[in-house]
Amino acid sequence: MYDDIAALRPYKAAADLLAVRSDWAPLYDADVLGTNRVPAAALSYLEDLYVDYNLSMETAASIQGLKLWVTNEYRHSGIRDDGTRVFDRLLGLVRNAIFD
């Protein structure tokens, strides 16, 4: 993408440096997510251009109590395309006002 999109080209060197690093700490603690007690909702896109669907389903399944909205209405751009609807639906899921 840093070669193809002109606006990203100035950041290519930094992105390459970050891409080769292997000493990243875990982004989340799977054990903690498995015992989650906080109401949570998430959106997963069936045809996401950047996130593997099966991996997102695996991650979602590991979060106790997560209410998941799976849709093909958006492609990684729900917040930008229809942020009010996305937020309202996720909030409704958390508040048990919407059932999927």
Residue pairs with C-beta under 8 A, 6 or more apart in sequence:
1 8
2 8
2 9
2 11
2 12
2 15
2 16
3 9
3 12
8 15
30 62
33 62
33 63
33 64
34 62
34 63
34 64
35 64
36 63
36 64
36 65
36 66
37 64
37 65
38 65
39 65
39 67
39 94
39 95
40 63
40 65
40 66
40 67
40 94
41 66
41 67
41 68
41 69
41 90
41 91
41 93
41 94
42 60
42 63
42 66
42 67
42 68
42 69
42 90
43 68
43 69
43 70
43 71
43 78
43 86
43 89
43 90
44 51
44 53
44 56
44 57
44 60
44 68
44 69
44 70
44 71
45 51
45 53
45 70
45 71
45 72
45 74
45 75
45 76
45 78
46 53
46 70
46 71
46 72
47 53
47 72
47 75
48 56
48 75
48 76
49 75
49 76
50 76
51 76
60 66
60 68
67 93
67 94
67 100
68 100
69 89
69 90
69 93
69 100
71 78
73 82
74 81
74 82
74 86
78 86
79 86
79 87
89 98
92 98
93 100
